[in-house]
Amino acid sequence: MIRTATTVLAALALSTAGCGKSAPPEPAPVAAADVAASHAAAPEANIIRPVTMAPPMERVVGHPTPKDRVAHGGGDAPAAAPDDHAAAPDDHAGHGHDPDHPPIDCPLAAAGVDAHHHKPFADTEKYIAHLERADRAVWQKPDEVVTALKLTGSEKVYDIGAGSGYFSFRFAAALPSGSVVAADTEPEMVRHVHHKAMTEGIGNVTAKVIATDDPGVSDDVDLVFICDVLHHVEDRPAWMAKLASEMKPGARLAVIEFKMGELPVGPPEAMRMTRAATVKVAEDAGLTLVSEETELLPYQVLYVFRKG
């Protein structure tokens, strides 16, 4: 399964240099059984499509706040902002919806999370800004990555561990006749992507909450994309086998992982995956390596596999 922010990302707080910082105490774990069960019963219910109004970002009790999490690009999450909502009433007046009946397409509701009776994040916007920080683009080179994948413009892309939608929205811009599913195990990130797509009128992006042990790829996906995610997966062989089984013949899997050696960003070297380990886990699942970009990104490798 993918280690959630509750069980792993909170313990992986990294220095800006990406090396050696001691881990903070882990917050109490949150069971994912309800989310997984909802997927098994009605997987389409977890697809989030734009609606007239999304509910405010709210916190699941025991769920990590953004300050507890580590950005998908290395570095500490920013310090928490003061909680200005501690005394906020439960009626959510002014949000444009009945607090007792959140929109059916609300990401939190779709994930089985009570969207109205939890303390809201006070620092979500600050954390999203951290994920989207300008200096990340200097070495992550998201536009170059999208170009390197040679999309025709009509594909369906499935972005696993989408986070803030850092890559998802760039894929969307390159797919005038295609679509993107931004999938993540964290409901608040899914809700953020949904809200951005809704407010900015980006009609070819949907958001989806997935279980940690099931990527949830539909059989019409042309490209599965995972950036800095695979090294967080606990049982990689089982997870990759599940992913490969869900992919249609001919579909591609793009994997970005950090290089070995001393780097100014990213997880400690002990947590990274070697080339051999990355290729083996995909090939053991029945996928074939078709390309490998080692010079495109300064600190990462872009692997592309295909299902025969």
Residue frames as qw, qx, qy, qz and C-alpha x, y, z in Angstrom:
[[0.000, 0.887, 0.461, 0.000, 0.00, 0.00, 0.00],
 [0.297, 0.630, -0.086, 0.713, 1.01, 3.64, -0.34],
 [0.405, -0.345, -0.539, 0.653, 2.10, 5.02, 2.98],
 [0.022, -0.873, -0.401, -0.276, -0.28, 7.84, 3.79],
 [0.115, 0.694, -0.243, 0.668, 0.72, 11.20, 5.18],
 [0.686, -0.627, 0.091, -0.357, -0.46, 9.98, 8.57],
 [0.947, -0.275, 0.131, 0.102, 1.86, 7.00, 8.76],
 [0.800, 0.086, 0.164, 0.571, 4.82, 8.04, 6.66],
 [0.346, 0.694, 0.110, 0.622, 4.96, 11.55, 5.26],
 [0.402, -0.885, 0.039, -0.230, 4.83, 13.06, 8.72],
 [0.805, -0.478, 0.247, 0.248, 7.88, 10.96, 9.59],
 [0.728, 0.261, 0.286, 0.565, 9.74, 12.07, 6.49],
 [0.021, 0.992, 0.059, -0.112, 10.11, 15.79, 7.18],
 [0.793, 0.181, 0.096, 0.573, 13.18, 16.71, 5.19],
 [0.265, -0.630, 0.043, 0.729, 15.56, 19.64, 5.26],
 [0.463, 0.786, -0.063, -0.404, 15.64, 21.97, 2.28],
 [0.099, 0.585, -0.764, -0.255, 18.72, 20.05, 1.24],
 [0.856, 0.081, -0.322, -0.397, 16.67, 16.89, 1.45],
 [0.684, 0.183, -0.663, 0.245, 18.99, 15.02, 3.82],
 [0.483, 0.091, -0.678, 0.547, 19.24, 13.86, 7.36],
 [0.321, -0.399, 0.225, -0.829, 16.65, 15.73, 9.39],
 [0.049, 0.058, 0.937, -0.340, 15.25, 13.76, 12.30],
 [0.263, -0.419, -0.713, -0.498, 11.66, 12.70, 11.92],
 [0.353, -0.308, 0.276, -0.840, 8.92, 14.37, 13.99],
 [0.353, 0.061, 0.858, -0.368, 6.55, 12.30, 16.12],
 [0.119, -0.211, -0.801, -0.548, 3.95, 10.49, 14.06],
 [0.500, -0.104, 0.155, -0.846, 0.35, 11.60, 14.47],
 [0.582, 0.055, 0.751, -0.308, -2.25, 9.01, 15.30],
 [0.073, -0.010, 0.822, 0.564, -3.06, 6.84, 12.28],
 [0.571, 0.259, 0.139, -0.767, -6.34, 7.14, 10.46],
 [0.570, 0.119, 0.812, 0.045, -8.05, 3.99, 9.24],
 [0.221, 0.318, -0.484, -0.785, -8.52, 3.83, 5.47],
 [0.227, 0.183, 0.957, 0.007, -11.02, 0.99, 5.61],
 [0.361, 0.662, 0.479, -0.449, -14.02, 3.19, 4.94],
 [0.263, 0.688, -0.345, -0.582, -12.39, 4.76, 1.90],
 [0.013, -0.252, 0.918, 0.306, -11.32, 1.38, 0.54],
 [0.297, 0.351, 0.867, -0.191, -14.78, -0.05, 1.13],
 [0.383, 0.711, 0.209, -0.552, -16.42, 2.80, -0.72],
 [0.171, 0.541, -0.636, -0.524, -14.17, 2.13, -3.68],
 [0.110, -0.012, 0.986, 0.124, -15.15, -1.52, -3.80],
 [0.300, 0.517, 0.727, -0.339, -18.84, -0.76, -3.54],
 [0.400, 0.850, 0.342, -0.012, -19.12, 2.13, -5.96],
 [0.617, -0.158, 0.181, 0.749, -15.83, 3.19, -7.55],
 [0.224, 0.560, 0.372, 0.706, -17.44, 5.80, -9.77],
 [0.350, -0.875, -0.332, -0.049, -18.74, 7.57, -6.65],
 [0.602, -0.566, 0.042, 0.561, -15.18, 8.59, -5.89],
 [0.430, 0.322, 0.343, 0.770, -14.78, 10.51, -9.15],
 [0.085, -0.687, -0.336, 0.639, -15.13, 14.20, -8.39],
 [0.343, 0.476, 0.481, 0.652, -16.55, 16.36, -11.15],
 [0.068, 0.086, -0.125, 0.986, -17.03, 20.14, -11.03],
 [0.129, -0.674, -0.727, 0.034, -20.19, 21.33, -9.29],
 [0.011, 0.872, 0.209, 0.442, -21.66, 24.76, -8.59],
 [0.229, -0.805, 0.360, -0.411, -20.07, 25.12, -5.18],
 [0.699, 0.078, -0.656, 0.274, -17.53, 23.03, -3.31],
 [0.622, -0.754, -0.213, -0.001, -17.59, 22.85, 0.50],
 [0.050, -0.890, 0.423, -0.164, -14.80, 24.50, 2.48],
 [0.584, 0.315, -0.709, 0.240, -11.66, 22.55, 3.23],
 [0.660, -0.586, 0.182, -0.433, -12.21, 20.75, 6.49],
 [0.106, 0.508, -0.832, 0.197, -10.13, 18.51, 8.65],
 [0.839, -0.201, -0.475, -0.175, -10.83, 14.89, 9.46],
 [0.573, -0.725, 0.318, -0.213, -10.16, 14.28, 13.14],
 [0.804, -0.327, 0.459, 0.190, -6.78, 12.60, 13.46],
 [0.742, 0.565, 0.190, 0.306, -5.89, 13.36, 9.84],
 [0.566, -0.255, 0.023, 0.784, -2.55, 15.15, 9.36],
 [0.181, 0.917, 0.126, -0.332, -2.62, 18.85, 8.70],
 [0.680, 0.701, -0.091, 0.196, -0.54, 20.13, 5.79],
 [0.084, -0.843, 0.492, -0.199, 2.24, 21.18, 8.15],
 [0.751, -0.338, 0.563, -0.073, 2.69, 17.49, 9.05],
 [0.875, 0.384, 0.287, 0.067, 3.22, 16.48, 5.45],
 [0.414, -0.442, 0.463, 0.647, 6.20, 16.54, 3.13],
 [0.502, 0.658, -0.125, -0.547, 5.91, 18.08, -0.30],
 [0.913, 0.273, 0.271, 0.133, 6.25, 15.81, -3.31],
 [0.546, 0.740, -0.152, 0.361, 9.53, 17.50, -4.28],
 [0.661, -0.058, -0.409, 0.627, 11.35, 17.45, -0.99],
 [0.055, 0.379, -0.177, 0.907, 11.71, 20.15, 1.63],
 [0.017, -0.275, -0.754, 0.597, 9.84, 20.98, 4.79],
 [0.068, -0.725, -0.602, -0.329, 6.19, 21.84, 4.64],
 [0.058, 0.540, -0.140, 0.828, 5.70, 25.44, 5.82],
 [0.053, -0.086, -0.721, 0.685, 4.91, 26.31, 9.39],
 [0.053, -0.613, -0.785, -0.080, 1.25, 26.24, 10.31],
 [0.076, -0.449, -0.076, -0.887, -0.72, 29.45, 10.20],
 [0.234, -0.011, 0.630, -0.740, -2.79, 30.41, 13.25],
 [0.031, -0.375, -0.911, -0.170, -6.05, 28.53, 13.41],
 [0.190, -0.020, 0.049, -0.980, -8.59, 31.27, 12.80],
 [0.596, -0.167, -0.504, -0.602, -11.44, 28.78, 12.55],
 [0.196, 0.027, -0.898, 0.392, -11.24, 27.18, 15.97],
 [0.219, 0.317, 0.620, -0.683, -14.48, 28.80, 17.05],
 [0.287, 0.075, -0.508, -0.809, -16.19, 28.66, 13.68],
 [0.674, 0.079, 0.424, -0.600, -19.86, 27.65, 13.85],
 [0.420, 0.006, 0.889, 0.183, -21.02, 24.43, 12.27],
 [0.522, 0.637, 0.468, -0.320, -23.72, 26.02, 10.14],
 [0.477, -0.007, 0.531, 0.701, -21.27, 27.17, 7.40],
 [0.280, 0.834, 0.377, -0.290, -23.46, 30.14, 6.60],
 [0.169, 0.855, -0.241, -0.427, -22.59, 31.86, 3.36],
 [0.328, -0.349, 0.799, 0.363, -20.97, 28.87, 1.67],
 [0.471, 0.307, -0.416, -0.715, -23.85, 28.46, -0.75],
 [0.566, -0.028, -0.790, -0.234, -25.04, 25.02, 0.28],
 [0.757, -0.519, -0.063, -0.391, -27.07, 23.31, 2.94],
 [0.069, -0.617, 0.743, -0.249, -24.60, 22.20, 5.65],
 [0.694, -0.114, 0.640, -0.308, -26.61, 19.06, 6.29],
 [0.827, 0.404, 0.391, 0.015, -26.58, 18.06, 2.63],
 [0.203, -0.618, 0.472, 0.595, -23.20, 18.67, 0.97],
 [0.615, 0.529, -0.325, -0.486, -23.11, 18.41, -2.83],
 [0.976, -0.008, 0.209, -0.055, -23.00, 14.80, -3.95],
 [0.766, 0.527, -0.145, 0.337, -19.85, 15.56, -5.96],
 [0.275, -0.878, 0.342, -0.192, -18.05, 17.02, -2.95],
 [0.554, 0.440, -0.690, 0.152, -14.66, 15.23, -2.74],
 [0.140, -0.301, 0.766, -0.551, -14.86, 14.74, 1.01],
 [0.748, 0.058, 0.315, -0.581, -18.40, 13.36, 0.82],
 [0.817, 0.386, -0.362, -0.228, -17.41, 11.07, -2.05],
 [0.402, 0.403, -0.764, 0.304, -14.59, 9.70, 0.10],
 [0.659, -0.452, -0.602, 0.001, -16.95, 8.97, 2.98],
 [0.372, -0.064, -0.399, 0.836, -15.63, 11.92, 5.00],
 [0.088, -0.821, -0.528, 0.201, -18.02, 14.15, 6.96],
 [0.423, 0.460, 0.165, 0.763, -17.59, 17.46, 5.14],
 [0.171, -0.738, -0.149, -0.636, -19.15, 19.66, 7.80],
 [0.692, -0.700, -0.044, -0.172, -18.25, 18.57, 11.30],
 [0.834, -0.142, -0.061, 0.530, -14.49, 18.75, 11.42],
 [0.257, -0.817, 0.057, 0.513, -12.08, 21.55, 12.19],
 [0.661, 0.745, 0.032, 0.088, -10.94, 23.23, 8.95],
 [0.742, -0.008, 0.019, 0.670, -7.29, 23.49, 7.99],
 [0.072, -0.939, -0.073, 0.327, -5.99, 26.96, 8.69],
 [0.228, -0.676, 0.514, 0.476, -2.79, 26.43, 6.72],
 [0.757, 0.326, 0.552, 0.126, -3.96, 24.57, 3.63],
 [0.461, 0.885, 0.049, 0.036, -3.38, 27.49, 1.29],
 [0.167, -0.840, 0.510, 0.080, 0.13, 27.96, 2.64],
 [0.652, -0.213, 0.715, 0.136, 0.90, 24.29, 2.09],
 [0.695, 0.591, 0.398, 0.093, -0.47, 24.32, -1.46],
 [0.219, 0.955, -0.201, -0.023, 1.70, 27.36, -2.16],
 [0.438, -0.605, 0.652, 0.127, 4.67, 25.34, -0.91],
 [0.733, 0.165, 0.642, 0.151, 3.89, 22.54, -3.36],
 [0.537, 0.757, 0.323, 0.187, 3.52, 25.04, -6.18],
 [0.318, -0.812, 0.157, 0.464, 6.56, 27.16, -5.29],
 [0.533, 0.810, -0.178, -0.167, 8.39, 28.65, -8.26],
 [0.076, -0.686, 0.721, 0.069, 11.81, 27.25, -7.40],
 [0.717, -0.013, 0.692, -0.090, 10.47, 23.71, -7.73],
 [0.732, 0.646, 0.170, -0.131, 9.85, 24.22, -11.44],
 [0.118, 0.831, -0.523, -0.148, 13.54, 25.00, -11.94],
 [0.103, -0.398, 0.911, 0.039, 14.53, 21.38, -11.26],
 [0.569, 0.231, 0.742, -0.269, 11.22, 19.51, -11.62],
 [0.086, 0.267, -0.567, -0.774, 10.73, 20.96, -15.12],
 [0.517, 0.317, 0.709, -0.359, 7.05, 19.98, -15.34],
 [0.574, 0.672, -0.026, -0.467, 6.47, 21.41, -18.80],
 [0.234, 0.567, -0.755, -0.230, 9.51, 19.59, -20.18],
 [0.309, -0.051, 0.932, -0.180, 8.26, 16.35, -18.61],
 [0.606, 0.502, 0.443, -0.430, 4.85, 16.72, -20.25],
 [0.477, 0.710, -0.348, -0.383, 6.51, 17.42, -23.60],
 [0.011, -0.455, 0.887, 0.079, 8.83, 14.41, -23.23],
 [0.488, 0.126, 0.823, -0.263, 5.83, 12.10, -22.88],
 [0.062, 0.107, -0.676, -0.727, 4.77, 12.99, -26.45],
 [0.349, 0.446, 0.720, -0.401, 1.04, 13.17, -25.92],
 [0.199, 0.318, 0.652, 0.659, -1.14, 13.57, -28.99],
 [0.190, -0.104, 0.068, -0.974, -3.78, 15.64, -27.19],
 [0.687, -0.191, -0.320, -0.624, -6.61, 13.14, -26.94],
 [0.510, 0.034, -0.828, 0.229, -5.36, 10.73, -24.29],
 [0.641, -0.694, -0.131, -0.301, -6.72, 10.05, -20.83],
 [0.389, 0.434, -0.615, 0.532, -4.00, 10.57, -18.20],
 [0.740, -0.588, -0.310, -0.100, -4.21, 9.18, -14.68],
 [0.215, 0.636, -0.455, 0.585, -2.02, 11.10, -12.21],
 [0.777, -0.435, -0.448, 0.079, -1.43, 9.03, -9.05],
 [0.557, -0.453, -0.230, 0.657, -0.35, 11.02, -6.00],
 [0.300, 0.703, 0.320, 0.560, -1.48, 14.17, -7.76],
 [0.369, -0.307, -0.340, 0.809, -1.25, 16.32, -4.63],
 [0.104, 0.593, 0.186, -0.776, -2.07, 19.92, -5.53],
 [0.664, 0.659, 0.351, -0.039, -2.46, 19.04, -9.20],
 [0.241, -0.717, 0.388, 0.526, 1.04, 20.27, -10.00],
 [0.165, -0.159, 0.808, 0.543, 1.29, 17.97, -13.03],
 [0.317, 0.496, 0.804, -0.082, -2.42, 17.32, -13.51],
 [0.260, 0.851, 0.232, -0.393, -3.25, 20.82, -14.72],
 [0.018, -0.619, 0.568, 0.542, -0.24, 20.90, -17.01],
 [0.264, 0.094, 0.925, 0.259, -1.37, 17.63, -18.55],
 [0.311, 0.682, 0.606, -0.265, -4.84, 19.12, -18.97],
 [0.161, 0.804, -0.141, -0.555, -3.43, 22.04, -20.95],
 [0.019, -0.423, 0.785, 0.453, -1.72, 19.58, -23.29],
 [0.151, 0.223, 0.959, 0.092, -4.89, 17.54, -23.82],
 [0.316, 0.123, -0.069, -0.938, -7.44, 19.70, -25.67],
 [0.718, -0.016, -0.436, -0.542, -9.38, 16.58, -26.63],
 [0.588, -0.005, -0.780, 0.215, -8.31, 14.44, -23.70],
 [0.581, -0.711, -0.086, -0.386, -8.79, 14.32, -19.96],
 [0.296, 0.389, -0.706, 0.512, -6.95, 13.94, -16.66],
 [0.734, -0.574, -0.329, -0.154, -7.86, 12.14, -13.46],
 [0.089, 0.607, -0.552, 0.565, -6.00, 13.53, -10.44],
 [0.835, -0.339, -0.420, -0.108, -5.91, 10.65, -7.95],
 [0.123, 0.507, -0.599, 0.607, -4.68, 10.89, -4.37],
 [0.506, -0.311, -0.783, 0.186, -5.15, 9.13, -1.05],
 [0.180, -0.260, -0.429, 0.846, -5.52, 12.45, 0.76],
 [0.131, 0.731, 0.668, 0.044, -9.08, 13.87, 0.65],
 [0.083, -0.854, -0.113, 0.501, -7.99, 17.46, 1.20],
 [0.209, -0.374, 0.565, 0.706, -5.69, 17.38, -1.83],
 [0.180, 0.372, 0.835, 0.363, -8.47, 15.88, -3.95],
 [0.020, 0.837, 0.500, -0.222, -10.83, 18.58, -2.78],
 [0.170, -0.688, 0.187, 0.681, -8.27, 21.26, -3.69],
 [0.192, -0.074, 0.731, 0.651, -7.89, 19.95, -7.24],
 [0.097, 0.598, 0.786, 0.128, -11.66, 19.70, -7.61],
 [0.060, -0.851, -0.302, 0.425, -12.14, 23.26, -6.39],
 [0.179, -0.526, 0.392, 0.733, -9.44, 24.64, -8.70],
 [0.173, 0.171, 0.816, 0.525, -10.89, 22.85, -11.72],
 [0.029, 0.727, 0.684, -0.044, -14.34, 24.19, -10.83],
 [0.109, -0.848, -0.156, 0.494, -13.38, 27.79, -10.16],
 [0.132, -0.540, 0.481, 0.678, -11.02, 28.09, -13.14],
 [0.731, 0.486, 0.049, -0.477, -13.36, 26.33, -15.55],
 [0.094, 0.470, -0.848, -0.226, -10.95, 23.51, -16.35],
 [0.823, 0.048, 0.070, -0.562, -13.40, 20.96, -17.66],
 [0.830, 0.287, -0.473, -0.067, -11.05, 18.12, -18.53],
 [0.218, 0.324, -0.777, 0.494, -9.75, 17.50, -15.00],
 [0.753, -0.488, -0.247, -0.365, -11.56, 15.33, -12.48],
 [0.042, -0.549, 0.703, -0.449, -10.35, 14.34, -9.03],
 [0.860, -0.156, -0.428, -0.231, -10.55, 11.00, -7.30],
 [0.457, -0.605, 0.576, -0.306, -9.80, 9.65, -3.83],
 [0.778, 0.222, -0.580, -0.093, -8.05, 6.28, -4.02],
 [0.863, -0.501, 0.059, -0.029, -7.19, 3.63, -1.45],
 [0.208, -0.783, 0.571, 0.130, -3.57, 3.14, -0.46],
 [0.498, -0.208, 0.828, 0.153, -3.52, -0.42, -1.78],
 [0.530, 0.493, 0.666, 0.181, -5.44, 0.06, -5.03],
 [0.198, -0.166, 0.265, 0.929, -4.44, 2.60, -7.70],
 [0.371, 0.595, 0.552, -0.452, -7.98, 2.42, -9.11],
 [0.027, 0.364, -0.514, -0.776, -7.02, 2.83, -12.78],
 [0.722, 0.426, 0.337, -0.428, -9.92, 2.46, -15.22],
 [0.704, 0.058, 0.613, 0.353, -9.47, 0.45, -18.41],
 [0.471, 0.810, 0.279, 0.212, -9.70, 3.52, -20.67],
 [0.293, -0.887, 0.215, 0.284, -6.55, 5.20, -19.32],
 [0.753, 0.618, -0.137, 0.179, -3.77, 5.73, -21.86],
 [0.448, 0.475, -0.473, 0.591, -1.03, 7.02, -19.55],
 [0.677, -0.680, -0.265, 0.090, -0.53, 6.44, -15.83],
 [0.333, 0.672, -0.295, 0.592, 1.80, 9.01, -14.26],
 [0.718, -0.653, -0.206, 0.125, 3.50, 8.74, -10.86],
 [0.362, 0.690, -0.291, 0.555, 6.04, 11.31, -9.71],
 [0.061, 0.418, -0.641, 0.641, 8.00, 10.76, -6.49],
 [0.763, -0.267, 0.069, -0.584, 5.40, 8.28, -5.28],
 [0.875, 0.104, -0.469, -0.067, 6.80, 4.78, -5.80],
 [0.400, 0.286, -0.681, 0.542, 9.40, 5.01, -3.04],
 [0.391, -0.258, 0.410, -0.782, 6.53, 5.65, -0.57],
 [0.843, -0.049, -0.301, -0.443, 4.75, 2.40, -1.46],
 [0.558, -0.502, 0.618, -0.234, 5.21, -0.25, 1.23],
 [0.709, 0.046, 0.699, 0.083, 4.42, -3.42, -0.73],
 [0.200, 0.580, -0.385, -0.690, 5.66, -2.36, -4.14],
 [0.012, -0.067, 0.927, 0.370, 5.36, -5.74, -5.90],
 [0.138, 0.501, 0.838, -0.163, 1.71, -6.15, -4.90],
 [0.169, 0.737, 0.205, -0.622, 0.83, -2.53, -5.62],
 [0.116, 0.496, -0.553, -0.659, 2.56, -2.54, -9.01],
 [0.080, 0.118, 0.963, 0.230, 0.96, -5.86, -9.93],
 [0.189, 0.647, 0.651, -0.348, -2.44, -4.38, -9.11],
 [0.147, 0.710, -0.117, -0.679, -1.67, -1.29, -11.17],
 [0.028, 0.304, -0.781, -0.545, -0.47, -3.32, -14.15],
 [0.152, 0.313, 0.937, 0.029, -3.55, -5.54, -14.00],
 [0.203, 0.732, 0.460, -0.459, -5.79, -2.47, -14.21],
 [0.059, 0.589, -0.368, -0.716, -3.98, -0.94, -17.18],
 [0.820, 0.486, 0.187, -0.239, -5.27, -1.70, -20.66],
 [0.790, 0.054, 0.369, 0.486, -2.96, -3.31, -23.24],
 [0.454, 0.581, 0.217, 0.640, -0.80, -0.66, -24.85],
 [0.285, -0.942, -0.100, -0.147, -1.16, 1.80, -21.97],
 [0.532, 0.457, -0.405, 0.587, 1.99, 3.48, -20.69],
 [0.619, -0.729, -0.233, 0.176, 3.27, 4.03, -17.17],
 [0.361, 0.687, -0.250, 0.579, 5.56, 7.02, -16.55],
 [0.733, -0.586, -0.250, 0.238, 7.55, 6.89, -13.32],
 [0.245, 0.768, -0.294, 0.513, 9.71, 9.70, -11.95],
 [0.804, -0.543, -0.158, 0.182, 12.04, 8.86, -9.07],
 [0.141, -0.936, 0.319, 0.055, 15.06, 10.58, -7.57],
 [0.695, 0.494, -0.483, 0.199, 18.56, 9.63, -8.62],
 [0.828, -0.432, -0.191, 0.303, 21.01, 8.11, -6.17],
 [0.549, 0.231, -0.124, 0.794, 23.87, 10.13, -4.73],
 [0.198, -0.449, -0.371, 0.789, 24.06, 13.47, -2.97],
 [0.087, 0.594, 0.540, 0.591, 21.24, 15.77, -4.03],
 [0.016, 0.115, -0.275, 0.954, 20.07, 19.20, -2.82],
 [0.620, -0.073, 0.059, -0.779, 16.41, 18.10, -2.82],
 [0.756, 0.024, -0.583, -0.295, 14.40, 14.95, -2.29],
 [0.856, -0.491, 0.002, -0.165, 14.29, 12.19, 0.33],
 [0.403, -0.658, 0.630, 0.088, 17.38, 10.77, 2.04],
 [0.372, 0.443, -0.743, -0.337, 19.30, 8.39, -0.21],
 [0.143, -0.063, 0.963, -0.218, 18.30, 5.40, 1.93],
 [0.501, 0.421, 0.549, -0.519, 14.67, 5.98, 0.95],
 [0.444, 0.576, -0.330, -0.602, 15.25, 6.31, -2.79],
 [0.911, 0.174, 0.368, -0.063, 14.92, 3.56, -5.36],
 [0.323, -0.420, 0.637, 0.560, 17.83, 2.41, -7.48],
 [0.476, 0.367, -0.459, -0.654, 17.39, 2.02, -11.21],
 [0.254, 0.087, -0.959, -0.097, 17.51, -1.75, -10.82],
 [0.111, 0.287, 0.812, -0.497, 14.78, -1.76, -8.17],
 [0.402, 0.454, 0.104, -0.789, 12.54, 0.57, -10.16],
 [0.466, 0.331, -0.627, -0.529, 12.82, -1.40, -13.39],
 [0.152, 0.034, -0.985, 0.076, 12.48, -4.76, -11.66],
 [0.265, 0.306, 0.693, -0.596, 9.25, -3.98, -9.83],
 [0.527, 0.482, -0.057, -0.698, 7.63, -2.84, -13.09],
 [0.434, 0.348, -0.755, -0.348, 8.95, -5.68, -15.22],
 [0.016, 0.017, 0.964, -0.266, 7.94, -8.26, -12.61],
 [0.413, 0.414, 0.500, -0.639, 4.40, -6.88, -12.95],
 [0.597, 0.433, 0.647, 0.193, 4.46, -7.54, -16.69],
 [0.245, 0.946, 0.050, -0.208, 5.44, -4.09, -17.96],
 [0.794, 0.224, 0.162, 0.541, 8.22, -3.38, -20.45],
 [0.258, -0.710, 0.055, 0.653, 10.68, -0.50, -20.19],
 [0.608, 0.646, 0.370, 0.276, 10.48, 1.49, -23.43],
 [0.346, 0.723, -0.103, 0.589, 12.44, 4.64, -22.57],
 [0.648, -0.566, -0.269, 0.432, 14.57, 6.15, -19.83],
 [0.231, 0.848, -0.014, 0.478, 15.44, 9.84, -19.51],
 [0.723, -0.399, -0.273, 0.493, 18.45, 10.42, -17.29],
 [0.386, 0.015, 0.038, 0.922, 19.45, 13.89, -18.51],
 [0.106, -0.674, -0.478, -0.553, 16.06, 15.59, -18.75],
 [0.501, -0.825, -0.103, -0.240, 15.88, 16.32, -15.02],
 [0.199, 0.699, -0.571, 0.383, 18.89, 17.20, -12.86],
 [0.283, -0.372, 0.741, -0.483, 17.90, 15.14, -9.82],
 [0.732, 0.126, 0.533, -0.406, 15.44, 12.56, -11.16],
 [0.083, -0.119, 0.867, 0.478, 14.98, 9.89, -13.80],
 [0.665, 0.263, 0.092, -0.693, 11.91, 9.56, -16.01],
 [0.211, -0.069, 0.958, 0.179, 11.11, 5.93, -16.84],
 [0.650, 0.215, -0.079, -0.724, 8.37, 4.96, -19.30],
 [0.282, -0.047, 0.958, 0.004, 6.95, 1.43, -19.33],
 [0.562, 0.112, -0.345, -0.743, 4.30, -0.10, -21.54],
 [0.653, -0.003, 0.693, -0.306, 1.83, -2.90, -21.01],
 [0.000, 0.190, -0.824, -0.534, 2.01, -5.40, -23.87]]
